[in-house]
Amino acid sequence: MSEAILSKVRKLLAKAEDPACTPAESAAFTAKATELIARYGVDQALLAARDPAVDPVGDRVVDVPAPYARDKAGLLAAVAEPMRCRSVRRQQGSGFAMHLFGFASDLERVDLLFTSLLVQAAHGLAAAAVPPGEHPAAFRRSWLAGFAQVVTERLRTAEADAAAHGGAASSGPSYALVLADRSDRVQRRLAEVYPRLRTAPRRRLAGRGFGSGAEAGRRADLGGRRMPGHQEARRLPPSG
């Protein structure tokens, strides 16, 4: 992503985090940052429709270590899907390797947001009180599930709004057709690497943290706050 866009996003988020801001002002700044990230994806898709070399289809592997590796992998998938990327989860020791497929610009956006959201999730979990009598790990897993569900819903909305705006402003090929073609090309790339891919069974969670995790997801900053390094970002509270 260009430094110009990143600079705008950082400035908006700095304003959103100013203690002098009202909640409404803070929400407006954060929403604008999210909009810029989504519009960047639209712009790159339209550019690539005219010149495929600008934004090639690719893949990358993201290591997701323990603790809560399955839950963090779920958050990564929740970020990737609205941004038109596909993910395959592979066991890797006590953690997972997430193999992501998508266009270069979309993979970049996914990596940026996932890193930031992991930091926010870690902070939210540290502040969340485990109900008396509940196992902390069960509570945290359900908390992360709620967080991931709301985040993916918010990202779908931001992406849909950006697509509607970009499609109306485009004078080239139908933006809906551009997106359909991009999705098909990503799926073909995944099928080449994993021709016999199976869907994992749905996971059942017993903890009571879903609601508070969902509320934290509604407050989460989707603009890439501070963009920390991966190792720092992927630490969560211990599983005990």
N, C-alpha and C positions, 0 to 999 in steps of 0.2 A: 504494500500500500504506500502511496506517495507520502513524502514528509509533509506536504501541504495539508493533506486530509488529516493525517495524524495530529498535526499541530492544532487544527481546528477542534478536533475531538478532545484533545487534552485541555484546551482553553475552556470549552464548554463544561467539561467535567470539573475543572477547578472552580468554576463559578457555582456549579451545582453543590459542591462540597463546602462552600463558604458558609460558616455558621450564621452569617447575617442574612442569608437567603431564607425566605419563607418556604414551607413545604411545597406550595404551588409553583414558586419560581424554580426551586430545585428540580421538581419533576419536569418542568418545561425544558430546562437545560439538558437534562438526561435524555429526554425524548428526542431532542434535536440531534444529540450525539448518535443515538441509535439510528435515526433517519439517515445521517451521513454515511454510516457504515453500510446500510442497506442500499442506498443510492449508488455507492461505489460498486456494489455487485451488479446492479443494473447497467451502469455505464460500461463496465468491462464486458458484460455479455453482448451488448450492442456493438462494441468495438470489435469483438472477436467474430461476430457474424459477418463483418466486412473483411477482417484480416485474422484468420484462425491462429496465426503465429503469435498474436498479441496475448492470447490466453489459452494455452494448450491444456488438454486433458492430462491429468497426472495422478499420482498416488503418493502417499507417505505413510509411514508407520509411527505411531505415537505410543510410547511405553507408558503404561498406567500401573504404577506399583501399589503394593499393599501399604497401609490398611485400606479397607473399603474399596478395593480395586474394582469389583463388579459395579459398585454404585458410581464410582467416578467414570467408569467406562460408559455407564448408562447416561450420565450427564453429557459426555462427549457425543454420544449418538444423538441425544436430544438437541444439541447445538448444530450438529452436522446436517440432520435431516431437513430442517427448514431452509438451509442454505444450499440445498440441492446436491449434497454430498452423500455418498453411501459409505457404510462402515461395516467391517467384519471383525468380530472379536475372537482373538486367539489366546489360548492359555499360554502363559509364560512364567513358569515358576509359581510364586505365590501371587503374581499379578497377571496382567493381560497386556498383549500387544494389540492395539487397535489399528487395523489397516484401513486407511481412508482413501476413497476414490472421489475425484471431482476435478473441476477446472482449477487452474493455479490460483486465480483470484479468490475463489470460494474456499479453497483449502487454507489460504492465508487468513481469511476472515474467521473461519472456524477455529484455527489455532489461537488467534488473538483473543477471541471471546472466551474460549474454553479456559485458557490460562488465567484470565481475569476472574471468571466465575468460580474457579476453584478456590482462589483466595477469598472471595466473598463468602463462599460456602463454609470455608474453614472458620472465618470470623463468626458467621451465623451459628454454626454448631457450638463454638466455644461459649457463646452467649445463651444458648438454649438450655433451659433447665429440664433435666430428665425427670419425668414424673416419679413419685415414690413407688417403689416396688417394681419398676420396669427396668429391664436390662439395658444398659447404656448403648450397646451395639445395636440392638433391635430398634431402639428409638432413633438412633442416628441414621440407620439405613432407611427407615420410613421417612425421616426428615429429608434426606437427600432425594428420595423419590418424589416427594411433593415439590421440592425446589426445582428439580429437573422438569417436571410436568408443566409448571407454570412458565418457566423460562422458554420452553419450546413453543408454548402457545403465544407468548409475547413476540418471539422471533417470527413465527408464521405471520402474525398480523403486520409486523414491520416490513417483512419481505413482500407481502401482498400489496401493501400500500405503495411501496417503492416501485413494484412491478406495474401497478395501475398507472402511476404517474409517468414512468418511463415509457410504457406502451403508448400512452396518449401523446407524448412529446416526440416519439420516434417517427422519422419519415422513411425509414427503410422497411425491411421485412417485418411482418407481424411479430410483436414481441412474444405473444403466446407461442407462436411457432418456433421462435428462437429458443425459448425455455424448453419446449418439448424436445427439440433436437439436442439440446445440451443434456437433458436428462437421459435420453436414449444413448448418447455417446458415453456417458458415465456408466450406465448399466452394462453396455457392451464391454467396456474396459474391465469392469468387475467380473463379468461372466468369463472373460478370457483367462483371468487368474484363478477364479473359483467356479469351475463349471458345474460342480455338484454341491453347491452351498445349501445347507439346511438351516431352517429357522429354529432358534433355541426356544424351549418351552417357556411359557409365561411364569414369571417369578411371583411368589406369594410372600408378603411381608407381614410381620406380626406386630411391629411397633406402633406407637401412637403419635409419632412425630410428623405425620404427613401434613397436617394442617398448619403447624408452625413453619415447616419447611416451605409449604406453598406460599405462605405470607412473606417469607424472606425472598422467595423467587419474585414476588410482585414488586418488592423494593429493590431488587438487584439492578445494578448498573450494567447495561448492555453495551456500553460504549468503549470498553477496553481500558478501564481505569488502571493507570500506573504501569501496565504491561510488565509484570515481574518476570523473572527467569522461571523456567519450567520446574526446576527442582524445588524452589521455594514454593511455587504455586501449588504443587501437588501433595503437600503435606496436609493431613487432616488429623483430628484428635485420635489418640490410640483407641483400638477396638475394644478394650476391656471395659 
